[in-house]
Amino acid sequence: MSDDKTKDQAAAQAAAAAEAAKAAKSQSKELTAADAAKRVKRTVTELVDGKGEDGAPTKVARSKEVAVAAAEVLAFRDYGTHVVVVTKDGRKLSSADE
C-alpha cells in the first residue's frame, strides 16, 4: 500500500511540475516574427562612387548591415541566448553573429 501512495505522490509532483512549466511559459512573452526580425541584420554589399588606386572615379564595394523586414521572415527560433531567422530567400541569419 505504501508503494501505491509513493507512486501517486510522484505522479502528482510530476503533474504539478508540468503545470508550473506551462504557466511559466505562458507568462513569458512569446517572440513574434517582427521581434525576431528586429534582432538580426543581413550584410549587403553595395557599389558606391569612390576613387580607384590611380585617383580616377570608380565604383567601390562597401558592406553594410541592413535590418530584416518582418515580411521577409519564413521561420524563426529563439534559443534563449540568440535568435535564428530563416528568410523567404533561404538565408539563415543569427543574432549571435553580431
N, C-alpha and C positions, 0 to 999 in steps of 0.2 A: 504494500500500500504506500509506503514511503517513496518507492520508485515512481509511482503514478503522480504523487504530489510534486516530486522533483521535476519530472517531465513537464507537468502543467505549468510550473513556475518558470521553467526555461522557455517554454513556448510563449508565455505571457511576456517575459522580458524581451524576447526577440520581436514580438509584435509591437511592443512599446517602443523599442529602438527604431523599428521601421517607420512607425508613425512620427517619431521625433525627427527622423531624417527627412521624411516627406514634408513635414511642417517647416523645417529649416530651409529646404529648397524652395518652397512656395513663398517664403518670406523674402528670400534674396531676389534681387531684381534680375529678371530674365534679360539676356542680351538680345537686341534686335539686329537685323541686317544693317540698319543705319548706324547703330552704335559700333558694330564691328567694322564697318567701312571707315568710320572716323579714326579708328585705331591703327590702320595700316596705310602705307603710302607705296606708290609704284614709282620706279625710276624711269624717266623718259629722257631720251637723247634728242636734242633739237639742234638745228643748224642756225647759227646767228652770224651776223656780219662781224667780221674781225679783220685782222691783218695777218698775212702769211709771214713766213720767215724772211722773205725778201722785202717786206713792208707794203706789198700790194694788197688791196682789198680782196678778201676771200671769205668763204663760209667756214666757220669753225664749229665743231661739235661741242656741245655743252650738255652735261647731265643735270637734271633737276628732279626733285621729289614732287609728285603730284598726288593729291588726295584721290581716293577711290569713291565714286558715287554709289549711293545705295542701290540704284537701278542696275549696276554692274555686278552685284553680288549674286552668285549662284548658290553658294553654301558657305557656312562658317562654323567654327568650333572654338569655344572658349576653353582653354586648358588651365585657367587659373593664373598662370604666370605669363601667358601670351595668348594671342588670338590668331588663328589661321583662317584666311579668307580665300575662297576659290572664286574667281571671276568668271563671267559668262564666256570670255575668250580663252579660258583654260589656264590662266596664270594662277599660281599658288603663292599668296603673299602672307607674310608673317610679321607680327609686331615685334617679334624677338630679333629680327634682322636690323632694327634701327639702332 
